[in-house]
Amino acid sequence: MVPISYLSQPSFQALLSKSEEEFGFDHPMGGLTIPCPEDTFITVTSRLR
């Protein structure tokens, strides 16, 4: 889970856009797959705090 405030950040929007391109947003369980290594995701989200 990520804070909703991240959704307006350009770096996080780029991850969401890449996710949409690769996987789409129609997931039966409601989760999203972010197509990047975990350390990259942690780096991006830590900069947003």
mmCIF entry with sequence, helices, sheets and N, C-alpha, C, O atoms, coordinates in Angstrom:
data_MODEL
# 
_entry.id   MODEL 
# 
_entity.id                         1 
_entity.type                       polymer 
_entity.pdbx_number_of_molecules   1 
# 
_entity_poly.entity_id                      1 
_entity_poly.type                           'polypeptide(L)' 
_entity_poly.nstd_linkage                   no 
_entity_poly.nstd_monomer                   no 
_entity_poly.pdbx_seq_one_letter_code       MVPISYLSQPSFQALLSKSEEEFGFDHPMGGLTIPCPEDTFITVTSRLR 
_entity_poly.pdbx_seq_one_letter_code_can   MVPISYLSQPSFQALLSKSEEEFGFDHPMGGLTIPCPEDTFITVTSRLR 
_entity_poly.pdbx_strand_id                 A 
# 
loop_
_entity_poly_seq.entity_id 
_entity_poly_seq.num 
_entity_poly_seq.mon_id 
_entity_poly_seq.hetero 
1 1  MET n 
1 2  VAL n 
1 3  PRO n 
1 4  ILE n 
1 5  SER n 
1 6  TYR n 
1 7  LEU n 
1 8  SER n 
1 9  GLN n 
1 10 PRO n 
1 11 SER n 
1 12 PHE n 
1 13 GLN n 
1 14 ALA n 
1 15 LEU n 
1 16 LEU n 
1 17 SER n 
1 18 LYS n 
1 19 SER n 
1 20 GLU n 
1 21 GLU n 
1 22 GLU n 
1 23 PHE n 
1 24 GLY n 
1 25 PHE n 
1 26 ASP n 
1 27 HIS n 
1 28 PRO n 
1 29 MET n 
1 30 GLY n 
1 31 GLY n 
1 32 LEU n 
1 33 THR n 
1 34 ILE n 
1 35 PRO n 
1 36 CYS n 
1 37 PRO n 
1 38 GLU n 
1 39 ASP n 
1 40 THR n 
1 41 PHE n 
1 42 ILE n 
1 43 THR n 
1 44 VAL n 
1 45 THR n 
1 46 SER n 
1 47 ARG n 
1 48 LEU n 
1 49 ARG n 
# 
_struct_asym.id          A 
_struct_asym.entity_id   1 
# 
loop_
_struct_conf.conf_type_id 
_struct_conf.id 
_struct_conf.pdbx_PDB_helix_id 
_struct_conf.beg_label_comp_id 
_struct_conf.beg_label_asym_id 
_struct_conf.beg_label_seq_id 
_struct_conf.pdbx_beg_PDB_ins_code 
_struct_conf.end_label_comp_id 
_struct_conf.end_label_asym_id 
_struct_conf.end_label_seq_id 
_struct_conf.pdbx_end_PDB_ins_code 
_struct_conf.beg_auth_comp_id 
_struct_conf.beg_auth_asym_id 
_struct_conf.beg_auth_seq_id 
_struct_conf.end_auth_comp_id 
_struct_conf.end_auth_asym_id 
_struct_conf.end_auth_seq_id 
_struct_conf.pdbx_PDB_helix_class 
_struct_conf.details 
_struct_conf.pdbx_PDB_helix_length 
HELX_P HELX_P1 AA1 ILE A 4  ? SER A 8  ? ILE A 4  SER A 8  5 ? 5  
HELX_P HELX_P2 AA2 PRO A 10 ? PHE A 23 ? PRO A 10 PHE A 23 1 ? 14 
HELX_P HELX_P3 AA3 GLU A 38 ? LEU A 48 ? GLU A 38 LEU A 48 1 ? 11 
# 
_struct_conf_type.id          HELX_P 
_struct_conf_type.criteria    ? 
_struct_conf_type.reference   ? 
# 
loop_
_atom_site.group_PDB 
_atom_site.id 
_atom_site.type_symbol 
_atom_site.label_atom_id 
_atom_site.label_alt_id 
_atom_site.label_comp_id 
_atom_site.label_asym_id 
_atom_site.label_entity_id 
_atom_site.label_seq_id 
_atom_site.pdbx_PDB_ins_code 
_atom_site.Cartn_x 
_atom_site.Cartn_y 
_atom_site.Cartn_z 
_atom_site.occupancy 
_atom_site.B_iso_or_equiv 
_atom_site.pdbx_formal_charge 
_atom_site.auth_seq_id 
_atom_site.auth_comp_id 
_atom_site.auth_asym_id 
_atom_site.auth_atom_id 
_atom_site.pdbx_PDB_model_num 
ATOM 1   N N  . MET A 1 1  ? 0.840   -1.174 0.000   1.00 0.00 ? 1  MET A N  1 
ATOM 2   C CA . MET A 1 1  ? 0.000   0.000  0.000   1.00 0.00 ? 1  MET A CA 1 
ATOM 3   C C  . MET A 1 1  ? 0.885   1.237  0.000   1.00 0.00 ? 1  MET A C  1 
ATOM 4   O O  . MET A 1 1  ? 1.937   1.272  0.639   1.00 0.00 ? 1  MET A O  1 
ATOM 5   N N  . VAL A 1 2  ? 0.442   2.235  -0.722  1.00 0.00 ? 2  VAL A N  1 
ATOM 6   C CA . VAL A 1 2  ? 1.162   3.506  -0.760  1.00 0.00 ? 2  VAL A CA 1 
ATOM 7   C C  . VAL A 1 2  ? 0.186   4.633  -0.439  1.00 0.00 ? 2  VAL A C  1 
ATOM 8   O O  . VAL A 1 2  ? -1.010  4.508  -0.701  1.00 0.00 ? 2  VAL A O  1 
ATOM 9   N N  . PRO A 1 3  ? 0.680   5.724  0.120   1.00 0.00 ? 3  PRO A N  1 
ATOM 10  C CA . PRO A 1 3  ? -0.190  6.865  0.401   1.00 0.00 ? 3  PRO A CA 1 
ATOM 11  C C  . PRO A 1 3  ? -0.786  7.439  -0.891  1.00 0.00 ? 3  PRO A C  1 
ATOM 12  O O  . PRO A 1 3  ? -0.125  7.459  -1.929  1.00 0.00 ? 3  PRO A O  1 
ATOM 13  N N  . ILE A 1 4  ? -2.000  7.891  -0.822  1.00 0.00 ? 4  ILE A N  1 
ATOM 14  C CA . ILE A 1 4  ? -2.672  8.457  -1.997  1.00 0.00 ? 4  ILE A CA 1 
ATOM 15  C C  . ILE A 1 4  ? -1.941  9.687  -2.524  1.00 0.00 ? 4  ILE A C  1 
ATOM 16  O O  . ILE A 1 4  ? -2.044  10.004 -3.709  1.00 0.00 ? 4  ILE A O  1 
ATOM 17  N N  . SER A 1 5  ? -1.211  10.374 -1.669  1.00 0.00 ? 5  SER A N  1 
ATOM 18  C CA . SER A 1 5  ? -0.467  11.567 -2.102  1.00 0.00 ? 5  SER A CA 1 
ATOM 19  C C  . SER A 1 5  ? 0.596   11.216 -3.155  1.00 0.00 ? 5  SER A C  1 
ATOM 20  O O  . SER A 1 5  ? 0.993   12.085 -3.931  1.00 0.00 ? 5  SER A O  1 
ATOM 21  N N  . TYR A 1 6  ? 1.056   9.977  -3.196  1.00 0.00 ? 6  TYR A N  1 
ATOM 22  C CA . TYR A 1 6  ? 2.049   9.561  -4.186  1.00 0.00 ? 6  TYR A CA 1 
ATOM 23  C C  . TYR A 1 6  ? 1.490   9.625  -5.606  1.00 0.00 ? 6  TYR A C  1 
ATOM 24  O O  . TYR A 1 6  ? 2.247   9.796  -6.561  1.00 0.00 ? 6  TYR A O  1 
ATOM 25  N N  . LEU A 1 7  ? 0.185   9.490  -5.750  1.00 0.00 ? 7  LEU A N  1 
ATOM 26  C CA . LEU A 1 7  ? -0.423  9.418  -7.074  1.00 0.00 ? 7  LEU A CA 1 
ATOM 27  C C  . LEU A 1 7  ? -0.214  10.688 -7.891  1.00 0.00 ? 7  LEU A C  1 
ATOM 28  O O  . LEU A 1 7  ? -0.249  10.640 -9.121  1.00 0.00 ? 7  LEU A O  1 
ATOM 29  N N  . SER A 1 8  ? 0.000   11.805 -7.239  1.00 0.00 ? 8  SER A N  1 
ATOM 30  C CA . SER A 1 8  ? 0.194   13.063 -7.963  1.00 0.00 ? 8  SER A CA 1 
ATOM 31  C C  . SER A 1 8  ? 1.660   13.341 -8.289  1.00 0.00 ? 8  SER A C  1 
ATOM 32  O O  . SER A 1 8  ? 1.965   14.338 -8.944  1.00 0.00 ? 8  SER A O  1 
ATOM 33  N N  . GLN A 1 9  ? 2.555   12.491 -7.850  1.00 0.00 ? 9  GLN A N  1 
ATOM 34  C CA . GLN A 1 9  ? 3.990   12.697 -8.067  1.00 0.00 ? 9  GLN A CA 1 
ATOM 35  C C  . GLN A 1 9  ? 4.418   12.143 -9.431  1.00 0.00 ? 9  GLN A C  1 
ATOM 36  O O  . GLN A 1 9  ? 4.105   10.998 -9.755  1.00 0.00 ? 9  GLN A O  1 
ATOM 37  N N  . PRO A 1 10 ? 5.129   12.944 -10.229 1.00 0.00 ? 10 PRO A N  1 
ATOM 38  C CA . PRO A 1 10 ? 5.537   12.504 -11.577 1.00 0.00 ? 10 PRO A CA 1 
ATOM 39  C C  . PRO A 1 10 ? 6.301   11.183 -11.597 1.00 0.00 ? 10 PRO A C  1 
ATOM 40  O O  . PRO A 1 10 ? 6.067   10.364 -12.485 1.00 0.00 ? 10 PRO A O  1 
ATOM 41  N N  . SER A 1 11 ? 7.196   10.953 -10.658 1.00 0.00 ? 11 SER A N  1 
ATOM 42  C CA . SER A 1 11 ? 7.968   9.704  -10.679 1.00 0.00 ? 11 SER A CA 1 
ATOM 43  C C  . SER A 1 11 ? 7.071   8.502  -10.420 1.00 0.00 ? 11 SER A C  1 
ATOM 44  O O  . SER A 1 11 ? 7.273   7.442  -11.012 1.00 0.00 ? 11 SER A O  1 
ATOM 45  N N  . PHE A 1 12 ? 6.087   8.651  -9.547  1.00 0.00 ? 12 PHE A N  1 
ATOM 46  C CA . PHE A 1 12 ? 5.175   7.546  -9.280  1.00 0.00 ? 12 PHE A CA 1 
ATOM 47  C C  . PHE A 1 12 ? 4.199   7.370  -10.443 1.00 0.00 ? 12 PHE A C  1 
ATOM 48  O O  . PHE A 1 12 ? 3.827   6.244  -10.774 1.00 0.00 ? 12 PHE A O  1 
ATOM 49  N N  . GLN A 1 13 ? 3.787   8.465  -11.057 1.00 0.00 ? 13 GLN A N  1 
ATOM 50  C CA . GLN A 1 13 ? 2.929   8.376  -12.237 1.00 0.00 ? 13 GLN A CA 1 
ATOM 51  C C  . GLN A 1 13 ? 3.622   7.633  -13.369 1.00 0.00 ? 13 GLN A C  1 
ATOM 52  O O  . GLN A 1 13 ? 2.980   6.903  -14.125 1.00 0.00 ? 13 GLN A O  1 
ATOM 53  N N  . ALA A 1 14 ? 4.932   7.818  -13.486 1.00 0.00 ? 14 ALA A N  1 
ATOM 54  C CA . ALA A 1 14 ? 5.691   7.091  -14.516 1.00 0.00 ? 14 ALA A CA 1 
ATOM 55  C C  . ALA A 1 14 ? 5.646   5.593  -14.261 1.00 0.00 ? 14 ALA A C  1 
ATOM 56  O O  . ALA A 1 14 ? 5.500   4.811  -15.201 1.00 0.00 ? 14 ALA A O  1 
ATOM 57  N N  . LEU A 1 15 ? 5.771   5.178  -12.992 1.00 0.00 ? 15 LEU A N  1 
ATOM 58  C CA . LEU A 1 15 ? 5.667   3.753  -12.668 1.00 0.00 ? 15 LEU A CA 1 
ATOM 59  C C  . LEU A 1 15 ? 4.276   3.221  -12.989 1.00 0.00 ? 15 LEU A C  1 
ATOM 60  O O  . LEU A 1 15 ? 4.139   2.119  -13.519 1.00 0.00 ? 15 LEU A O  1 
ATOM 61  N N  . LEU A 1 16 ? 3.238   4.007  -12.669 1.00 0.00 ? 16 LEU A N  1 
ATOM 62  C CA . LEU A 1 16 ? 1.868   3.574  -12.960 1.00 0.00 ? 16 LEU A CA 1 
ATOM 63  C C  . LEU A 1 16 ? 1.626   3.469  -14.462 1.00 0.00 ? 16 LEU A C  1 
ATOM 64  O O  . LEU A 1 16 ? 0.956   2.544  -14.920 1.00 0.00 ? 16 LEU A O  1 
ATOM 65  N N  . SER A 1 17 ? 2.164   4.404  -15.221 1.00 0.00 ? 17 SER A N  1 
ATOM 66  C CA . SER A 1 17 ? 2.014   4.368  -16.671 1.00 0.00 ? 17 SER A CA 1 
ATOM 67  C C  . SER A 1 17 ? 2.678   3.119  -17.256 1.00 0.00 ? 17 SER A C  1 
ATOM 68  O O  . SER A 1 17 ? 2.113   2.455  -18.125 1.00 0.00 ? 17 SER A O  1 
ATOM 69  N N  . LYS A 1 18 ? 3.871   2.812  -16.774 1.00 0.00 ? 18 LYS A N  1 
ATOM 70  C CA . LYS A 1 18 ? 4.573   1.607  -17.231 1.00 0.00 ? 18 LYS A CA 1 
ATOM 71  C C  . LYS A 1 18 ? 3.778   0.355  -16.854 1.00 0.00 ? 18 LYS A C  1 
ATOM 72  O O  . LYS A 1 18 ? 3.697   -0.595 -17.632 1.00 0.00 ? 18 LYS A O  1 
ATOM 73  N N  . SER A 1 19 ? 3.200   0.362  -15.666 1.00 0.00 ? 19 SER A N  1 
ATOM 74  C CA . SER A 1 19 ? 2.383   -0.760 -15.218 1.00 0.00 ? 19 SER A CA 1 
ATOM 75  C C  . SER A 1 19 ? 1.168   -0.946 -16.125 1.00 0.00 ? 19 SER A C  1 
ATOM 76  O O  . SER A 1 19 ? 0.833   -2.068 -16.504 1.00 0.00 ? 19 SER A O  1 
ATOM 77  N N  . GLU A 1 20 ? 0.521   0.152  -16.464 1.00 0.00 ? 20 GLU A N  1 
ATOM 78  C CA . GLU A 1 20 ? -0.650  0.078  -17.343 1.00 0.00 ? 20 GLU A CA 1 
ATOM 79  C C  . GLU A 1 20 ? -0.272  -0.484 -18.709 1.00 0.00 ? 20 GLU A C  1 
ATOM 80  O O  . GLU A 1 20 ? -0.994  -1.315 -19.260 1.00 0.00 ? 20 GLU A O  1 
ATOM 81  N N  . GLU A 1 21 ? 0.854   -0.036 -19.257 1.00 0.00 ? 21 GLU A N  1 
ATOM 82  C CA . GLU A 1 21 ? 1.304   -0.516 -20.563 1.00 0.00 ? 21 GLU A CA 1 
ATOM 83  C C  . GLU A 1 21 ? 1.563   -2.021 -20.548 1.00 0.00 ? 21 GLU A C  1 
ATOM 84  O O  . GLU A 1 21 ? 1.190   -2.731 -21.482 1.00 0.00 ? 21 GLU A O  1 
ATOM 85  N N  . GLU A 1 22 ? 2.200   -2.499 -19.486 1.00 0.00 ? 22 GLU A N  1 
ATOM 86  C CA . GLU A 1 22 ? 2.598   -3.904 -19.441 1.00 0.00 ? 22 GLU A CA 1 
ATOM 87  C C  . GLU A 1 22 ? 1.496   -4.840 -18.968 1.00 0.00 ? 22 GLU A C  1 
ATOM 88  O O  . GLU A 1 22 ? 1.384   -5.959 -19.471 1.00 0.00 ? 22 GLU A O  1 
ATOM 89  N N  . PHE A 1 23 ? 0.675   -4.404 -18.005 1.00 0.00 ? 23 PHE A N  1 
ATOM 90  C CA . PHE A 1 23 ? -0.273  -5.308 -17.374 1.00 0.00 ? 23 PHE A CA 1 
ATOM 91  C C  . PHE A 1 23 ? -1.727  -4.864 -17.430 1.00 0.00 ? 23 PHE A C  1 
ATOM 92  O O  . PHE A 1 23 ? -2.626  -5.671 -17.195 1.00 0.00 ? 23 PHE A O  1 
ATOM 93  N N  . GLY A 1 24 ? -1.972  -3.597 -17.737 1.00 0.00 ? 24 GLY A N  1 
ATOM 94  C CA . GLY A 1 24 ? -3.333  -3.076 -17.671 1.00 0.00 ? 24 GLY A CA 1 
ATOM 95  C C  . GLY A 1 24 ? -3.735  -2.848 -16.224 1.00 0.00 ? 24 GLY A C  1 
ATOM 96  O O  . GLY A 1 24 ? -2.984  -3.181 -15.308 1.00 0.00 ? 24 GLY A O  1 
ATOM 97  N N  . PHE A 1 25 ? -4.905  -2.288 -16.017 1.00 0.00 ? 25 PHE A N  1 
ATOM 98  C CA . PHE A 1 25 ? -5.369  -1.981 -14.659 1.00 0.00 ? 25 PHE A CA 1 
ATOM 99  C C  . PHE A 1 25 ? -6.553  -2.851 -14.245 1.00 0.00 ? 25 PHE A C  1 
ATOM 100 O O  . PHE A 1 25 ? -7.144  -2.602 -13.194 1.00 0.00 ? 25 PHE A O  1 
ATOM 101 N N  . ASP A 1 26 ? -6.914  -3.849 -15.023 1.00 0.00 ? 26 ASP A N  1 
ATOM 102 C CA . ASP A 1 26 ? -8.058  -4.700 -14.709 1.00 0.00 ? 26 ASP A CA 1 
ATOM 103 C C  . ASP A 1 26 ? -7.577  -5.959 -13.990 1.00 0.00 ? 26 ASP A C  1 
ATOM 104 O O  . ASP A 1 26 ? -7.328  -6.988 -14.618 1.00 0.00 ? 26 ASP A O  1 
ATOM 105 N N  . HIS A 1 27 ? -7.450  -5.864 -12.663 1.00 0.00 ? 27 HIS A N  1 
ATOM 106 C CA . HIS A 1 27 ? -6.976  -6.984 -11.852 1.00 0.00 ? 27 HIS A CA 1 
ATOM 107 C C  . HIS A 1 27 ? -8.109  -7.479 -10.964 1.00 0.00 ? 27 HIS A C  1 
ATOM 108 O O  . HIS A 1 27 ? -8.684  -6.690 -10.213 1.00 0.00 ? 27 HIS A O  1 
ATOM 109 N N  . PRO A 1 28 ? -8.441  -8.750 -11.029 1.00 0.00 ? 28 PRO A N  1 
ATOM 110 C CA . PRO A 1 28 ? -9.558  -9.281 -10.233 1.00 0.00 ? 28 PRO A CA 1 
ATOM 111 C C  . PRO A 1 28 ? -9.359  -9.135 -8.722  1.00 0.00 ? 28 PRO A C  1 
ATOM 112 O O  . PRO A 1 28 ? -10.340 -9.008 -7.990  1.00 0.00 ? 28 PRO A O  1 
ATOM 113 N N  . MET A 1 29 ? -8.127  -9.150 -8.245  1.00 0.00 ? 29 MET A N  1 
ATOM 114 C CA . MET A 1 29 ? -7.868  -9.038 -6.811  1.00 0.00 ? 29 MET A CA 1 
ATOM 115 C C  . MET A 1 29 ? -7.693  -7.586 -6.367  1.00 0.00 ? 29 MET A C  1 
ATOM 116 O O  . MET A 1 29 ? -7.553  -7.322 -5.173  1.00 0.00 ? 29 MET A O  1 
ATOM 117 N N  . GLY A 1 30 ? -7.698  -6.654 -7.297  1.00 0.00 ? 30 GLY A N  1 
ATOM 118 C CA . GLY A 1 30 ? -7.615  -5.247 -6.961  1.00 0.00 ? 30 GLY A CA 1 
ATOM 119 C C  . GLY A 1 30 ? -6.216  -4.686 -6.815  1.00 0.00 ? 30 GLY A C  1 
ATOM 120 O O  . GLY A 1 30 ? -6.067  -3.478 -6.633  1.00 0.00 ? 30 GLY A O  1 
ATOM 121 N N  . GLY A 1 31 ? -5.189  -5.509 -6.885  1.00 0.00 ? 31 GLY A N  1 
ATOM 122 C CA . GLY A 1 31 ? -3.818  -5.016 -6.745  1.00 0.00 ? 31 GLY A CA 1 
ATOM 123 C C  . GLY A 1 31 ? -3.229  -4.625 -8.079  1.00 0.00 ? 31 GLY A C  1 
ATOM 124 O O  . GLY A 1 31 ? -3.765  -4.965 -9.134  1.00 0.00 ? 31 GLY A O  1 
ATOM 125 N N  . LEU A 1 32 ? -2.129  -3.912 -8.028  1.00 0.00 ? 32 LEU A N  1 
ATOM 126 C CA . LEU A 1 32 ? -1.404  -3.535 -9.236  1.00 0.00 ? 32 LEU A CA 1 
ATOM 127 C C  . LEU A 1 32 ? -0.032  -4.185 -9.216  1.00 0.00 ? 32 LEU A C  1 
ATOM 128 O O  . LEU A 1 32 ? 0.570   -4.356 -8.156  1.00 0.00 ? 32 LEU A O  1 
ATOM 129 N N  . THR A 1 33 ? 0.450   -4.540 -10.379 1.00 0.00 ? 33 THR A N  1 
ATOM 130 C CA . THR A 1 33 ? 1.806   -5.033 -10.510 1.00 0.00 ? 33 THR A CA 1 
ATOM 131 C C  . THR A 1 33 ? 2.651   -3.889 -11.038 1.00 0.00 ? 33 THR A C  1 
ATOM 132 O O  . THR A 1 33 ? 2.391   -3.372 -12.125 1.00 0.00 ? 33 THR A O  1 
ATOM 133 N N  . ILE A 1 34 ? 3.654   -3.493 -10.284 1.00 0.00 ? 34 ILE A N  1 
ATOM 134 C CA . ILE A 1 34 ? 4.558   -2.425 -10.706 1.00 0.00 ? 34 ILE A CA 1 
ATOM 135 C C  . ILE A 1 34 ? 5.794   -3.091 -11.322 1.00 0.00 ? 34 ILE A C  1 
ATOM 136 O O  . ILE A 1 34 ? 6.520   -3.809 -10.635 1.00 0.00 ? 34 ILE A O  1 
ATOM 137 N N  . PRO A 1 35 ? 6.033   -2.851 -12.619 1.00 0.00 ? 35 PRO A N  1 
ATOM 138 C CA . PRO A 1 35 ? 7.106   -3.545 -13.329 1.00 0.00 ? 35 PRO A CA 1 
ATOM 139 C C  . PRO A 1 35 ? 8.489   -2.911 -13.114 1.00 0.00 ? 35 PRO A C  1 
ATOM 140 O O  . PRO A 1 35 ? 9.064   -2.317 -14.026 1.00 0.00 ? 35 PRO A O  1 
ATOM 141 N N  . CYS A 1 36 ? 8.993   -3.049 -11.915 1.00 0.00 ? 36 CYS A N  1 
ATOM 142 C CA . CYS A 1 36 ? 10.348  -2.584 -11.639 1.00 0.00 ? 36 CYS A CA 1 
ATOM 143 C C  . CYS A 1 36 ? 10.890  -3.400 -10.475 1.00 0.00 ? 36 CYS A C  1 
ATOM 144 O O  . CYS A 1 36 ? 10.122  -3.990 -9.715  1.00 0.00 ? 36 CYS A O  1 
ATOM 145 N N  . PRO A 1 37 ? 12.193  -3.435 -10.336 1.00 0.00 ? 37 PRO A N  1 
ATOM 146 C CA . PRO A 1 37 ? 12.762  -4.159 -9.200  1.00 0.00 ? 37 PRO A CA 1 
ATOM 147 C C  . PRO A 1 37 ? 12.333  -3.520 -7.871  1.00 0.00 ? 37 PRO A C  1 
ATOM 148 O O  . PRO A 1 37 ? 12.073  -2.319 -7.805  1.00 0.00 ? 37 PRO A O  1 
ATOM 149 N N  . GLU A 1 38 ? 12.264  -4.321 -6.840  1.00 0.00 ? 38 GLU A N  1 
ATOM 150 C CA . GLU A 1 38 ? 11.826  -3.833 -5.531  1.00 0.00 ? 38 GLU A CA 1 
ATOM 151 C C  . GLU A 1 38 ? 12.695  -2.679 -5.039  1.00 0.00 ? 38 GLU A C  1 
ATOM 152 O O  . GLU A 1 38 ? 12.180  -1.715 -4.472  1.00 0.00 ? 38 GLU A O  1 
ATOM 153 N N  . ASP A 1 39 ? 14.002  -2.770 -5.250  1.00 0.00 ? 39 ASP A N  1 
ATOM 154 C CA . ASP A 1 39 ? 14.872  -1.691 -4.779  1.00 0.00 ? 39 ASP A CA 1 
ATOM 155 C C  . ASP A 1 39 ? 14.592  -0.377 -5.494  1.00 0.00 ? 39 ASP A C  1 
ATOM 156 O O  . ASP A 1 39 ? 14.703  0.687  -4.885  1.00 0.00 ? 39 ASP A O  1 
ATOM 157 N N  . THR A 1 40 ? 14.231  -0.428 -6.772  1.00 0.00 ? 40 THR A N  1 
ATOM 158 C CA . THR A 1 40 ? 13.852  0.782  -7.511  1.00 0.00 ? 40 THR A CA 1 
ATOM 159 C C  . THR A 1 40 ? 12.576  1.367  -6.934  1.00 0.00 ? 40 THR A C  1 
ATOM 160 O O  . THR A 1 40 ? 12.483  2.580  -6.745  1.00 0.00 ? 40 THR A O  1 
ATOM 161 N N  . PHE A 1 41 ? 11.590  0.521  -6.652  1.00 0.00 ? 41 PHE A N  1 
ATOM 162 C CA . PHE A 1 41 ? 10.336  0.984  -6.071  1.00 0.00 ? 41 PHE A CA 1 
ATOM 163 C C  . PHE A 1 41 ? 10.586  1.639  -4.710  1.00 0.00 ? 41 PHE A C  1 
ATOM 164 O O  . PHE A 1 41 ? 10.021  2.692  -4.415  1.00 0.00 ? 41 PHE A O  1 
ATOM 165 N N  . ILE A 1 42 ? 11.409  1.033  -3.905  1.00 0.00 ? 42 ILE A N  1 
ATOM 166 C CA . ILE A 1 42 ? 11.736  1.586  -2.581  1.00 0.00 ? 42 ILE A CA 1 
ATOM 167 C C  . ILE A 1 42 ? 12.450  2.929  -2.721  1.00 0.00 ? 42 ILE A C  1 
ATOM 168 O O  . ILE A 1 42 ? 12.177  3.860  -1.963  1.00 0.00 ? 42 ILE A O  1 
ATOM 169 N N  . THR A 1 43 ? 13.358  3.031  -3.681  1.00 0.00 ? 43 THR A N  1 
ATOM 170 C CA . THR A 1 43 ? 14.068  4.285  -3.917  1.00 0.00 ? 43 THR A CA 1 
ATOM 171 C C  . THR A 1 43 ? 13.095  5.394  -4.324  1.00 0.00 ? 43 THR A C  1 
ATOM 172 O O  . THR A 1 43 ? 13.151  6.500  -3.787  1.00 0.00 ? 43 THR A O  1 
ATOM 173 N N  . VAL A 1 44 ? 12.214  5.099  -5.264  1.00 0.00 ? 44 VAL A N  1 
ATOM 174 C CA . VAL A 1 44 ? 11.241  6.100  -5.729  1.00 0.00 ? 44 VAL A CA 1 
ATOM 175 C C  . VAL A 1 44 ? 10.335  6.533  -4.581  1.00 0.00 ? 44 VAL A C  1 
ATOM 176 O O  . VAL A 1 44 ? 10.149  7.728  -4.349  1.00 0.00 ? 44 VAL A O  1 
ATOM 177 N N  . THR A 1 45 ? 9.776   5.570  -3.866  1.00 0.00 ? 45 THR A N  1 
ATOM 178 C CA . THR A 1 45 ? 8.831   5.941  -2.794  1.00 0.00 ? 45 THR A CA 1 
ATOM 179 C C  . THR A 1 45 ? 9.526   6.622  -1.630  1.00 0.00 ? 45 THR A C  1 
ATOM 180 O O  . THR A 1 45 ? 8.917   7.463  -0.968  1.00 0.00 ? 45 THR A O  1 
ATOM 181 N N  . SER A 1 46 ? 10.779  6.288  -1.358  1.00 0.00 ? 46 SER A N  1 
ATOM 182 C CA . SER A 1 46 ? 11.481  6.955  -0.246  1.00 0.00 ? 46 SER A CA 1 
ATOM 183 C C  . SER A 1 46 ? 11.754  8.411  -0.566  1.00 0.00 ? 46 SER A C  1 
ATOM 184 O O  . SER A 1 46 ? 11.823  9.237  0.344   1.00 0.00 ? 46 SER A O  1 
ATOM 185 N N  . ARG A 1 47 ? 11.911  8.742  -1.828  1.00 0.00 ? 47 ARG A N  1 
ATOM 186 C CA . ARG A 1 47 ? 12.114  10.139 -2.236  1.00 0.00 ? 47 ARG A CA 1 
ATOM 187 C C  . ARG A 1 47 ? 10.826  10.955 -2.116  1.00 0.00 ? 47 ARG A C  1 
ATOM 188 O O  . ARG A 1 47 ? 10.876  12.182 -2.038  1.00 0.00 ? 47 ARG A O  1 
ATOM 189 N N  . LEU A 1 48 ? 9.687   10.286 -2.101  1.00 0.00 ? 48 LEU A N  1 
ATOM 190 C CA . LEU A 1 48 ? 8.401   10.977 -2.026  1.00 0.00 ? 48 LEU A CA 1 
ATOM 191 C C  . LEU A 1 48 ? 7.973   11.293 -0.604  1.00 0.00 ? 48 LEU A C  1 
ATOM 192 O O  . LEU A 1 48 ? 7.037   12.066 -0.403  1.00 0.00 ? 48 LEU A O  1 
ATOM 193 N N  . ARG A 1 49 ? 8.629   10.719 0.372   1.00 0.00 ? 49 ARG A N  1 
ATOM 194 C CA . ARG A 1 49 ? 8.252   10.938 1.777   1.00 0.00 ? 49 ARG A CA 1 
ATOM 195 C C  . ARG A 1 49 ? 8.650   12.290 2.264   1.00 0.00 ? 49 ARG A C  1 
ATOM 196 O O  . ARG A 1 49 ? 8.403   12.626 3.423   1.00 0.00 ? 49 ARG A O  1 
# 
